[in-house]
Amino acid sequence: IKDVELDFIREHAKGILASSPISYLKAAQLRGSLFQDSCDSDAISSVFTKFYVDHTEPLAVLEQYKKKGQWCLGELLDRHEFLAIFP
């Protein structure tokens, strides 16, 4: 997932989430350097869903991609989910 079109995500994320029939996605806040001018974390493309999910296992797998330079969505913060949108 190193070739994700980040500009596409930036351009379409707000509209896609706003039109979602799923209430927690519709209310989710866009987070990361794609969406925030003064992002104070290493997040690039994520949404603050307010849900706690144990990310231990998937983050361990993700480390393998990061080591190979194959990850472009940044860090995953607590109560956040990565946001990937594809054309």
C-alpha positions, 0 to 999 in steps of 0.5 A: 500500500505504498502507491495510494493516491493521497491527493485523491483521499484528501479531495474526496474523504469529507464528501464520502464520509458525509454521505455515508449511511453509517452514523459513526462514519458520518460523524468521524473526524478526519485526522492526520497531515492530509487533513490538518494543517498543524497535525501534531502526530505522525498520522497521515490519513485516519478518522477519529471514530471514538471506538477502542479497538485492540490494534496490537496484532494488525500493527505488528503485521504493519511493521513489516510493511513499514520496514520495507517502505511500503506504507504511506498512511502514517501512524494509527492513534488510539480510537482512530482507524486508517482511511484509505479511499481508492479511485 
